Amino acid sequence: MATVISEGEAQADIGRWIDRALDGEDIVIARSDDVQLSLVPVRKRRRVPGRFQGQFSIPDSFFDPMTEEELKEWGY
């Protein structure tokens, strides 16, 4: 169940509401009893180049043309 707060409550203590949203709570902001928006944390994953290096390999045959049977399986 979401916590619904007024626009005034949000403005008065936005830091507290942001912290609660970051902790996983659903925070909904309403204006005149009309739901306007929801505070949702943005989860960004850091991309690490080469992260999977050496964990798997792709055989050279991967780049060979598909056989007629394989093409049919793919609908071509």
N, C-alpha and C positions, 0 to 999 in steps of 0.2 A: 504494500500500500504506500502510495506516495504521500509525502508531507507537502501540503498545499499552504503557501504563504502569500500574503498580500505584497503588492509592489512596494508599499511603504516599509514593510518588515525587511524585504530584500535590500532596499536602499540603506536602511538603518544599520544593518550588520551583514553586509555582503560577504565579508571574509569568513564569517562563521558558516554561512550557507554553502560557500564554495568548499570549505573543509569537509562538511558533512557529505556533499556530493562526491568528493574525492574518496571518502571512506565507503562509498557504495550506496548511500541513501538516495532515493528518488526525491528530488526537490522540484516542485512545480510552482511557478510564480503566476499569480492571478491578478488581474486588474478589474476592479468592480465585479468580483465573483465570476469573471470570465477568464478561463485559463489562457494564458498568453504564451508561456514558454516553459521549458524544462532545463534544469542545469544538468549537463551530461559531461563527465570527464572525457578528455581527448587522450586516448592511449596511443602514444607514438612508439613504434618499435624502431630502435636504431638499426640501420642496415650496416652490416660489417662486411666489407669486401673480402672475399676469400674465406668466408666463414666455414664453408663445407669442403674446402680444398683437401684432397686426399681421402675423403670419406667415401667416394664412389667414383666409378669411371664409366665412360661411354665408349663402347667398342667401335672400331672404325666401320663395322658393318651397319651401324645405326644410320649412316649417311648413304647407304646403297639405295638405289631406286626400289620401290615396292614391287612385289610380284603381282601378277594379274589377280591371284586369289586374295591377296591382301587389299588390293584396290577395291575388289568386289565387297569385301567385309566392311570397308569404309564408305561404301555406297557410290563408288566412282566407276 
